[in-house]
Amino acid sequence: MKNKIFIGALAVAFAALLWSLDGTFLRPQLFALPSTLLVLLEHTLGFVVLAPFLWIFRAQLKLITKKQWLTIF
């Protein structure tokens, strides 16, 4: 259990690091792009990164009830 908590804390710390670099390095370079395209690209990147986890945990996803799906959405 402690290992899962450690991995979760590392994931949060890594996300915070990426978020802090966003305004400094990434946003100024993308200033010329339309905001809708930028949002689309960011969401597409997030989906591509997280999609393999949907495949890995597909057995657990089948066990989710309708009430839990409603909560997710």
C-alpha distance (Angstrom), angle and dihedral (degrees) to the residues before:
residue distance angle dihedral
M1 . . .
K2 3.79 . .
N3 3.80 89.9 .
K4 3.83 91.2 57.5
I5 3.79 91.3 49.7
F6 3.81 90.2 49.6
I7 3.82 92.2 50.1
G8 3.81 90.3 47.7
A9 3.78 91.7 50.6
L10 3.79 90.3 48.9
A11 3.81 90.6 50.6
V12 3.81 91.2 51.8
A13 3.80 91.7 47.7
F14 3.81 91.3 49.0
A15 3.81 91.4 49.1
A16 3.80 90.2 50.4
L17 3.80 90.1 50.5
L18 3.80 91.7 51.5
W19 3.79 90.8 46.5
S20 3.81 91.3 52.2
L21 3.81 91.0 52.0
D22 3.79 92.2 49.4
G23 3.79 97.3 76.1
T24 3.77 94.4 39.9
F25 3.79 103.2 46.6
L26 3.78 112.1 7.0
R27 3.81 108.1 41.4
P28 3.82 98.1 52.8
Q29 3.82 89.9 54.1
L30 3.81 92.1 50.2
F31 3.81 96.2 44.9
A32 3.81 92.8 108.8
L33 3.83 93.8 57.5
P34 3.80 120.7 92.6
S35 3.79 111.7 -102.2
T36 3.81 93.4 -122.4
L37 3.80 91.1 56.4
L38 3.78 91.1 47.5
V39 3.80 92.3 51.6
L40 3.81 90.3 47.5
L41 3.80 91.6 51.2
E42 3.80 93.2 47.9
H43 3.80 92.7 49.3
T44 3.80 91.8 45.5
L45 3.79 90.5 52.0
G46 3.80 90.9 49.3
F47 3.80 91.3 49.9
V48 3.80 92.7 49.0
V49 3.80 91.0 50.8
L50 3.81 95.0 46.5
A51 3.83 100.3 36.7
P52 3.83 94.6 84.5
F53 3.80 88.9 60.1
L54 3.80 89.5 57.8
W55 3.79 88.3 56.5
I56 3.81 94.3 44.8
F57 3.81 93.6 49.9
R58 3.81 97.4 36.8
A59 3.82 92.3 121.4
Q60 3.82 90.9 58.0
L61 3.82 91.0 45.4
K62 3.80 89.8 59.1
L63 3.80 89.3 59.0
I64 3.82 94.6 58.1
T65 3.80 113.0 112.7
K66 3.81 125.8 -133.7
K67 3.80 90.5 -105.7
Q68 3.81 90.6 53.8
W69 3.83 91.2 48.5
L70 3.79 88.8 51.8
T71 3.78 89.3 52.6
I72 3.80 91.3 49.5
F73 3.80 93.1 51.9
